[in-house]
């Protein structure tokens, strides 16, 4: 799925170019000025790749990037909605630093955002002598869909097939005397799944490309009866489909802010939820086809031996867990995202890192700076993962990360998750992922975990205090 006959034909007419300058690398050593290709999808959960063992979809392009590099399974967005997460990815900073906790938060201190332009990825790489380009969805604070202030030359605002074709053209037409490049390709297709629930409340609201993509994603395989489809082909409900026992009050508040979310939670049948999962996976395959076009062009161009490829997403989707779709809430399905790094001179490839916690929003910028040997801006909390790609043993890697959402904050140490909310009667959540991978029960009142909860609560509040985030500590129980 994914690449049209027209797209395949277009690619077939393209001719590969020679490798940049004097960058031949037969010795399998790192380049001094490698090209950077960052591929980002919108709303892709970490589990939405066949290389993770998900048997309900096929993502050969994503799998190929993983097999040629390292895949971090414990990677998380700073905030599981688009604008805050994308701000972090470009700046290496928490969205709360500019007072942003959700997509439509007005940015009061625009000067603060503007002061960060020069310290963002695009401008840092321009200052380092790179040509920097951006294609697809932008969705950043203050500038919206405008990318130039962030240091990129825009290639196209199209977020789908045309983006893939433009990126492929770009790669296949690089000249050997060109400067090294950083290309950020931002695909939207998975985000179309949002419209399924919205349309259920307001039929025919989606138009144009979104409606077309959804219609394709909802098609049943030819020659298969509906009975056989739901019996053998359509993915089942997830094991954690029911709402969490002891669910945070904020979940209900967030659901009621968007009436369609409340409607589908109450009224969708098992088949409705399963069709949502089916469509989400078909959209994933759709974007995988677009990524395949870009990666094929990279290979044919001769640039692949001098190019670092990074694949990630801004956030995930609840995918029928907890009777939820969309994102925002800090369950694993929405917060845990793909993060894969591949480069030809890696000594070991096909690595799966299940140990180290990674914040893609905080760690991407330091990682990129490390790859080309420039200093990261001061004051960042993130770290370069380059040593991890080399399989270096690090004794000082952080044992926890922080996440934010519009209703609260979280500390996550890989096994335990503790969330502290601003609102609601049930304003704290504690999960032991080792015992409860699906996050089915809130253990905040469990005597067994009291010391662990107290410790995580203290660490989280200390972090919020140190970062200057106003917060009222919960009343001791």
N, C-alpha and C positions, 0 to 999 in steps of 0.2 A: 504493500500500500504506500501511498505518499507521493511518488514521483509520477507525473503525468507523461504520456507519450511525447508531448511537445517538449517537456523538460529534458527527457532522455535524448531527444533528437538535437536539441540545442547544445547539450553537453558534448554530443558526438561530433559536432562541427568544430569544437574548440581544440586548439593545438597547444600542447604543453610547451612551456618556456624553459630556459636554462636556469640553473641554480644561481642565486644571488652572488655577484662578485666573486671573491676568492674564498667562498665559504665551503668548498669541498671538504668533507669530513670523514675520510675513509678510516681515520684512526678511532672513530667512535668516541670522541672527546667533546666536551661542551663547547658551544660557540661563544665567542665574546659578545656578540650582538645578535642573539636569536630572534627570529620573528615570533610573535605571540598571536595565537588565534583563540579567542574566548567565545565559546558557544553557550548561550543561555536560553533555556526554555522558561515558560511562564506557567506556574502552578503544577509542577511535577514532583510528586512524592518520591522519596528515595527508592521505594520498592517498585516503581514503575519502569523497570527495565528487565528484560529476560535474563540478563546476567546475574540478577539477584535471586534467581530461582522462581520468578513469577512465570507460571506456565500458561497464563491467560493472554499473553501478548508476545510479540517478537520485535526486538529492537536491535537488529544486526549492526547498525551504525554506532549506536551508543556502546554496545557490547565490544565492538572492535576497538574503540578508544580505550575502554577499560582493559582489554587484553593486552594492549600495547603500553599500559602505564600502571597507575595505582588508583584504586577506588577506596575512598574513605567512607565507611558505613556510618560513622558517628559524626556526620556533618549536619549543621543546623543553620537556619536563617536567624538573623538577629531579631526579626519581627516577621511573622508569617502573613504579611500582606505586601503588595507590590511597592508602593512608593517608599515606605520606610526601609524595606529590605534593599531596594535598588540604591537608595541614598548610601546605605552602609557599604554596598559593594563598590561604589565609586570612590568612597572617602576613607573606608576603614574605621568608621566611627559609628557609635550607637545613634539611632534616630532620636533618642531622648536628648541628645546633646543639642539639638535644635528645637526641642519641644515637640517632636513629631511622634505620635503613637498610632496613627491610622492614616488611611489614604487621603481623607478630606480634612486633615488638620490644617488650619490656617497657619502659615509660618509667620510668626510675629516679627522675629528678628531676621529679616531678609539679608541684612548686612553680614550676619554670621554665616549664612549659606554661601553668600558671594565670596567671603573671605576664604572659604574652603576650595573654591574652584582651582586655584593654583596648586593645591595640595591633593588634587584628585588624580586618578589614574591617567586620564587622557593628557592632562597638562604636564604631569610629571614625566611621562614618556616623551612628549614633545620636547620638553626641556633637555631630555637625554639624547635627543637627535633622532627620535623615531617619527615615522609618519603614522598618525593615528586616525582610524576610521571607525565609524559606527553605523550599523544598519538595523532597522526594525524598531521594535517598541522601546520608547525611552521612559516616560512616566517618572520624572524626577521632580523634587520640590522646587518651587519658584519658576523653573524654566519649562515645566510641562513636557512637551514633545520636542523642545529645542535642545540640541545636544552640543552646539558649538561652544557655549560657555564652559562646558566640562572638558574641553580640549580635544574634541574629535571633529573630523571632517565627515559630514553625513553622506552616506552612500545612497540610502533609500529609506523612506518611512514605511514602506511595505513590510509587513510582519510575517509573510507566508511564503508561497512559492517564488514570488518575484525576488524576495530577499535572498533565497538560496541561489537563484540564478545570478543575481548581481554579485554576490560574494564569490561564486564560482568564476564569473568573468574577471573579477578583480584578481583572484589568485592566478588565473591562467594567463594574465596579461602583465604580470610583474616583469620588469627588466632587471638584468643582473646588476646594473649600476644603480638601481634604486636603493634608497635607504632601507634599513630594517623597518618592519611595520608591526603595529598592534591593531588587530581587527576584532571588534566586538560585534558579534552577530546575535541579535535578540529576537527569538521566535515566540509567537504568541499562541500557536494552535491549541495547546492544552487548556488555555484559559477559556476557550469557547464552551467548555463544560459548564461554566457558571450559568450560561443562558438556559440550560435545560430546566432548572428549577424556576427561574424567573419566568420562562415561557409557560410553565405549568399554571402559574398564577395569572399571567397576562398573555394568552395565546397570540402567536404571530407578532410578538413584540420585536423579535430579532429579524433583521433584514440583511440583505447583501451577503457578504462573504461568511459572516458568522452563521447565518441560517443555512447556507449551502454546506458548510463544514459539518454542522450538526445533523443535517439531513443525511449526509453520507455516513456519519458515525453511527447513526441509528439504524442503518439498513441491516437486515438479517442476511446471512449467507444465502446465495441462490440455491433453490432446490431443497431447502430445509424447512420442514414444518415448524410451526410455533412450538408445538409440544416437544419435538426433538431438540429444538434450539435451547429451550429452558432446561431440558433434561441433561444435555451433553455438552453444549457449547458455551452458553452464557455463564460468566463467572458467578459463583454462589455469593450469598451474603457473607461478609466477613464475620469471624467468630465474635468480634466485639461490636456487633451491630447495635445492640441495645445501649441506651444511655448509661453512663457511669452511675454506680451506686454512690450517693453522696456527692453528686455533681455540683461544681461551683455555681453559685448564684449568678455569676456573670455570664454563664453559658445561656441561661434563660433570657437574660437581659439582651444579649447580643442577637439571639434568635428573634426576639420580638421587635428589635430595631428594623429588621427587614422582614416584612410580613410573609413573603414567599418562603422563607426558611422555616417559619413556624408552621405554615400550611403543609409543606412537604413532610416535615417531621411527624405531623399528626395524621396525614392522609395518604401518603405514598404507600402503595402495597409492596409486597416482597418483589413482585415483577418490576415495579417502577424503580426500586432501588437497584435491582440487578441490571436493568437497562441503562441506568446511570453509569454503573461500573463498566458495562460493555462499551458505551460511547466514550468514556474516559480513556479506555485502552485503545480504541480505534484512533482517537485523536493523538495519542502517544505514538502510535505507529505512523501516523501521518507526519508528525514532526521528525520522526526518525528518518523518514524518506528524504526530507529536506536536508537534514544533517548529512545524510549519505551523499547527496549531490555536492555539498561543500567539501566533504572529506575526500571524495573521489577527485575533485578538481585540485585539491592540495597535493595529492599523490601524483597526478598527471603533470602538474606544474614543475615538479622537481624540487619544490620548496620544502617538502615534508621532512627532509633530513636536517633542516635548520629551523624547524618550527616547533614551539611548545604549544600543545593543545590543552585547553582547560574547559571542562564541561560541567555546568551546574544549573541551578534553577533558583528563582527568587523565593519560592515557597512551595508547599504542596497543596493537596486537596484532601478533605476528610474521607472521600471515597466510600461513603455509606457507613463508616465507623461511627458509633454513638448516635446513629440516626442523624448524621450531619453530612452536608456537602459544603462547598466553598472552603474557606480557610479561617484565619484570624485566631482561633483557639489553639492553645499550645499543646494539643495532642500530637503524638509522633507523626501521624499521617500528614499534618499541616506544617510541622516545624522541621522534620528530618528531610533533607533534600540530597540529590545527587551531588557529589563533588569528586571529579576525576581529573587527574593530571597525567599527561603522556608526553614524552619527548624521546627522540630516537637514541640518545646516548645513555639512557637509563641502563644500569648494569643488570637489574632484575625487572621483569615486566609481568603483567598479569597479577600484580599484588593486590590483596584485599586487606586493608587495614581496619581491623575491628576494635582497635585499642584506643587510638588517640582521638580526643574530642576536637572537632574543628568548627569554627564559626566562619562560614564562607564570607559573610559581610565584613568581619574584622580581619580575617587572615589572608584574603585574596591580595590586597594591596601590598602588604609586606612581602608576600611570596613573590609577586611580580618584580618588586624592587630588588629582591635578593637574586632572582634569576639573572638580571642584567647588571648587578653590582652597583646599584645606587642606594643612597641612604633614604630610608622611610621617613616621613614627617614625624616630628617629635609628638609625644602625647598619645600615641596609639596603644590600645590594649592588645591588639592582635599580634600574631607571630608568623614568621615564614614557615611553611611546611616543606620547604626544599630539603632540609635534612631528613625528613621522613620519607621523601621520595627516594633518597639514597640509602634507606634502611639503616640510618645511623641510630644508635641507641642513645636516647635522650632521657636523662634522669630528672630534668626540670620542666618537662612539658606540663602545662596546667592540668590539674585533675578535675576541673569543673569549668563550665561556661555559663554565661548569662543570656537570657532571652527576654524579650519584651513583647507586650501586646497592649491594646488600647485599654484594657481593664486591669492590668497588673504586670508583675515581673516574676521571673523564674530563675532558679539556680539548678543546674543539671550536671551531675557528675558521672554520667554514663549508666549508672544503676538506679540512682535515686533522683527523683524530680520533686522539687518543692516550689510551689507557686504561692505568691502573696498578692491578693487583689485589693483594689481601691474600694470596691463596692460589694454589697450583698451580705446576707446573713452567713452563708458559707463562703468565706473569703480566703481560705487556705486549702491547698491540695498537696497531698504527698503520695507518691507512687514508687513502688519497688518494681522496676522493670524486669528484674531477674525472676521474680515470683509472679508478676502480672504484666506480661508483655503487651496485652491489649488495653491496659489502663481501664480495667472494668470496675475498680473499687477505690474510692478515696480513703486512704489509711491515716488521715490527719489525726484522728482520735485514738489510734492504736497505741497502747502502753508499750508494746514491744519496740516501737520505733521512736519513743519519746526523745531519747538522747540525740539520735540522728536528726530528727526534725528540729530540735532546739539549735543544734549546731549549724544546720543549713540555713535556718531562719536568721541566725546571728550574722552569718557570712553574707547573706543577701542584703540585709539591712545595712551592714557596714559598707558594702559596695555601693548601694544607693546613696548613702550619706557621703562617701568619698567622691562620688560623681556629681554631687550637688543636686540630687533629685529629691524634691520634697515628698515625704511619705510619713504617714501616721502608723507607727508600729502597732501590731495587734495587741489586744489586751491579753495578758498572760492567763493561761487556764490552770 
